Amino acid sequence: MERVSRGSATATEIAAGLTVTRQAVAKHLAVLEEAGLVSARRAGRERRFSPTPAPLGEAISWMASVGGEWDERLAALERYVQRGG
């Protein structure tokens, strides 16, 4: 997602510099596209992928909510351990 968030990119461009194959990147992009997190458009023989802002905003909100819950749980665990629990 980080590489796609910089602007549109092909699977080959995204795979450049990573330790995974272009085919692995293409599979991940297909999952992200199916989830509605990225969209693809044809540019000649290539498919360029771009982030889809609305679902990403929803995902970020959900992650922030879940993250807050875990922060509370971890703080409670830390207090328990410090008391010699």
FENVENWO-V738006 format. One record per residue. N is the residue number from 1. SS is DSSP state (~ for helix, > for strand, _ for the rest). BURIAL is b if it has 9 or more other ideal C-beta (glycine too) atoms within 8 Angstrom, else e. Layout:
BEGIN
((N & SS & BURIAL) (N & SS & BURIAL))
END
This chain:
BEGIN
((1 & _ & e) (2 & ~ & e) (3 & ~ & e) (4 & ~ & b) (5 & ~ & e) (6 & _ & e) (7 & _ & e) (8 & _ & e) (9 & > & b) (10 & _ & b) (11 & ~ & b) (12 & ~ & e) (13 & ~ & e) (14 & ~ & b) (15 & ~ & b) (16 & _ & e) (17 & _ & e) (18 & _ & e) (19 & _ & e) (20 & _ & e) (21 & _ & e) (22 & ~ & e) (23 & ~ & e) (24 & ~ & b) (25 & ~ & b) (26 & ~ & b) (27 & ~ & e) (28 & ~ & e) (29 & ~ & b) (30 & ~ & e) (31 & ~ & e) (32 & ~ & b) (33 & ~ & b) (34 & ~ & e) (35 & _ & e) (36 & _ & e) (37 & _ & b) (38 & > & b) (39 & > & e) (40 & > & b) (41 & > & e) (42 & > & e) (43 & > & e) (44 & _ & e) (45 & _ & e) (46 & > & e) (47 & > & b) (48 & > & b) (49 & > & b) (50 & > & b) (51 & > & b) (52 & _ & b) (53 & ~ & e) (54 & ~ & e) (55 & ~ & b) (56 & ~ & b) (57 & ~ & e) (58 & ~ & e) (59 & ~ & b) (60 & ~ & e) (61 & ~ & e) (62 & ~ & e) (63 & ~ & e) (64 & ~ & e) (65 & ~ & e) (66 & ~ & e) (67 & ~ & e) (68 & ~ & e) (69 & ~ & e) (70 & ~ & e) (71 & ~ & e) (72 & ~ & e) (73 & ~ & e) (74 & ~ & e) (75 & ~ & e) (76 & ~ & e) (77 & ~ & e) (78 & ~ & e) (79 & ~ & e) (80 & ~ & e) (81 & ~ & e) (82 & ~ & e) (83 & _ & e) (84 & _ & e) (85 & _ & e))
END
